[in-house]
Amino acid sequence: MPGRATATTASSTTASAGGSLTNQIALFTAIIATVGALFAYMGGATQANAGLYKNNAAIKKTEASNQWNYFQSKSTKQSLAEVSRDLTPNEAEKAKYQAKIDRYEKEKNEIKLGAEKLEADATTWDKQSDAQMHQHHRWAQATTALQVAIALAAIALLTKKKWLEWGMFATGGVGLVIGALAVLHI
């Protein structure tokens, strides 16, 4: 029965080649799924950070606006003191109003410095938020590429098409490269 042995050997070779392909795709899928889960976590974390930083920027902008309103009230009081000084004939009253004018001017300068610092802080928070959103997009792109690679792996497993296997590896590689870009903040 030499014919039977040859058929069994050929069948065994085909099965082991198929098993090797199956094992290779299964291992690839497990690794890519794990990396994809990490990328998805990082994407969520950076998106949450972006929202938090944007919220901090809004708080600083509100605080700056409050300071500018306070500045405006001091300007109004200063203007009223200037009009009062100019309209009063009494020199003692003029000196009293001039002292108020000088005090308001000093207070306005202090308020202005505080408001400008708050505006600068808001700008810094906005920039940090934008950077986190950019990084979030990179993580999302990487995760998407890895999910496509996993889908191609399933199709390659079912169809036994070599070009799908290569597509799976290529798409997984693209996902890993994009993930590396996210790590490097590029």
C-alpha positions as CSV (number, residue, x, y, z in Angstrom):
1,M,0.0,0.0,0.0
2,P,2.6,2.5,-1.0
3,G,-0.2,4.8,-2.5
4,R,-1.8,5.2,0.8
5,A,1.3,6.3,2.6
6,T,1.9,8.9,0.0
7,A,-1.6,10.3,0.3
8,T,-1.3,10.3,4.1
9,T,2.0,12.1,4.0
10,A,0.7,14.7,1.5
11,S,-2.4,15.2,3.6
12,S,-0.2,15.6,6.7
13,T,2.0,18.1,5.0
14,T,-1.0,20.2,3.9
15,A,-2.5,20.0,7.4
16,S,0.8,21.1,9.1
17,A,1.2,24.0,6.6
18,G,-2.4,25.0,7.3
19,G,-1.8,24.5,11.0
20,S,1.3,26.7,10.8
21,L,-0.7,29.4,9.0
22,T,-3.5,29.1,11.6
23,N,-1.0,29.3,14.5
24,Q,0.8,32.3,12.9
25,I,-2.4,34.2,12.4
26,A,-3.8,33.3,15.8
27,L,-0.6,34.6,17.5
28,F,-0.6,37.7,15.4
29,T,-4.2,38.4,16.3
30,A,-3.6,37.9,20.0
31,I,-0.6,40.3,20.0
32,I,-2.3,42.9,17.9
33,A,-5.5,42.7,20.0
34,T,-3.5,43.2,23.1
35,V,-1.6,46.2,21.7
36,G,-4.8,47.6,20.3
37,A,-6.4,47.4,23.8
38,L,-3.5,49.4,25.2
39,F,-3.7,51.9,22.3
40,A,-7.5,52.3,22.9
41,Y,-6.8,52.9,26.6
42,M,-4.3,55.6,25.8
43,G,-6.7,57.2,23.3
44,G,-9.3,57.4,25.9
45,A,-6.9,58.8,28.5
46,T,-5.6,61.5,26.1
47,Q,-9.2,62.5,25.2
48,A,-10.1,62.8,28.8
49,N,-7.0,64.9,29.5
50,A,-7.9,67.1,26.5
51,G,-11.3,67.8,28.0
52,L,-9.9,68.5,31.4
53,Y,-7.3,70.9,30.0
54,K,-10.0,72.6,27.9
55,N,-12.1,73.0,31.1
56,N,-9.2,74.5,33.0
57,A,-8.7,76.9,30.1
58,A,-12.3,78.0,30.3
59,I,-12.0,78.5,34.1
60,K,-9.0,80.7,33.6
61,K,-10.7,82.7,30.8
62,T,-13.7,83.3,33.2
63,E,-11.4,84.4,35.9
64,A,-9.6,86.7,33.5
65,S,-13.0,88.1,32.4
66,N,-13.9,88.7,36.0
67,Q,-10.6,90.6,36.5
68,W,-11.2,92.7,33.4
69,N,-14.7,93.6,34.7
70,Y,-13.1,94.6,38.0
71,F,-10.6,96.7,36.0
72,Q,-13.4,98.3,34.2
73,S,-15.2,99.2,37.4
74,K,-12.0,100.8,38.7
75,S,-11.7,102.8,35.4
76,T,-15.3,104.0,35.8
77,K,-14.6,105.1,39.4
78,Q,-11.4,106.8,38.2
79,S,-13.3,108.6,35.5
80,L,-15.9,109.8,38.0
81,A,-13.1,111.0,40.4
82,E,-11.5,112.9,37.5
83,V,-14.7,114.6,36.6
84,S,-15.3,115.5,40.2
85,R,-11.8,116.8,40.6
86,D,-12.2,119.0,37.5
87,L,-15.6,120.3,38.6
88,T,-14.8,121.1,42.2
89,P,-13.5,124.6,42.9
90,N,-12.1,123.6,46.3
91,E,-8.4,122.8,46.3
92,A,-8.6,120.4,49.3
93,E,-11.4,118.5,47.5
94,K,-9.2,118.4,44.3
95,A,-6.4,116.9,46.3
96,K,-8.8,114.3,47.8
97,Y,-10.0,113.3,44.3
98,Q,-6.5,113.3,42.9
99,A,-5.5,110.8,45.6
100,K,-8.4,108.6,44.6
101,I,-7.4,108.9,41.0
102,D,-3.8,107.8,41.8
103,R,-5.1,104.9,44.0
104,Y,-7.4,103.7,41.2
105,E,-4.6,103.9,38.7
106,K,-2.4,101.8,40.9
107,E,-5.2,99.3,41.5
108,K,-6.0,99.1,37.8
109,N,-2.3,98.2,37.0
110,E,-2.3,95.4,39.5
111,I,-5.6,94.1,38.2
112,K,-4.4,94.3,34.7
113,L,-1.3,92.2,35.5
114,G,-3.5,89.6,37.2
115,A,-5.9,89.4,34.2
116,E,-3.0,89.1,31.7
117,K,-1.5,86.3,33.7
118,L,-4.9,84.5,33.8
119,E,-5.2,84.9,30.0
120,A,-1.7,83.5,29.5
121,D,-2.6,80.5,31.7
122,A,-5.8,80.0,29.7
123,T,-3.7,80.0,26.5
124,T,-1.3,77.5,28.0
125,W,-4.2,75.2,29.0
126,D,-5.7,75.5,25.5
127,K,-2.4,74.5,23.9
128,Q,-2.1,71.5,26.2
129,S,-5.6,70.5,25.3
130,D,-4.9,70.8,21.6
131,A,-1.7,68.7,22.0
132,Q,-3.7,66.0,23.9
133,M,-6.4,65.9,21.2
134,H,-3.7,65.5,18.5
135,Q,-2.2,62.6,20.4
136,H,-5.7,61.2,21.0
137,H,-6.3,61.2,17.2
138,R,-3.0,59.3,16.7
139,W,-4.0,56.7,19.2
140,A,-7.5,56.4,17.5
141,Q,-5.8,56.0,14.1
142,A,-3.5,53.3,15.4
143,T,-6.3,51.4,17.1
144,T,-8.4,51.5,13.9
145,A,-5.5,50.2,11.8
146,L,-5.0,47.3,14.3
147,Q,-8.7,46.5,14.3
148,V,-8.6,46.4,10.5
149,A,-5.6,44.1,10.7
150,I,-7.5,41.8,13.1
151,A,-10.5,41.7,10.6
152,L,-8.1,40.8,7.8
153,A,-6.6,38.1,9.9
154,A,-10.0,36.5,10.3
155,I,-10.7,36.7,6.6
156,A,-7.3,35.3,5.8
157,L,-7.9,32.4,8.2
158,L,-11.2,31.6,6.5
159,T,-10.1,32.0,2.9
160,K,-6.5,30.8,3.2
161,K,-5.5,33.6,0.9
162,K,-1.8,34.6,1.2
163,W,-2.3,38.1,0.0
164,L,-4.8,38.7,2.9
165,E,-2.2,37.4,5.3
166,W,0.3,39.9,3.9
167,G,-2.3,42.7,4.1
168,M,-2.9,41.7,7.7
169,F,0.8,42.1,8.5
170,A,1.1,45.3,6.6
171,T,-2.0,46.9,8.2
172,G,-0.8,45.8,11.7
173,G,2.6,47.3,11.0
174,V,1.0,50.6,9.9
175,G,-1.0,50.5,13.2
176,L,2.2,50.0,15.2
177,V,4.0,52.8,13.4
178,I,1.1,55.2,14.1
179,G,1.1,54.1,17.7
180,A,4.8,54.9,17.9
181,L,4.0,58.3,16.5
182,A,1.5,58.8,19.3
183,V,4.1,57.8,21.9
184,L,6.5,60.3,20.4
185,H,3.8,63.0,20.3
186,I,4.2,63.4,16.6
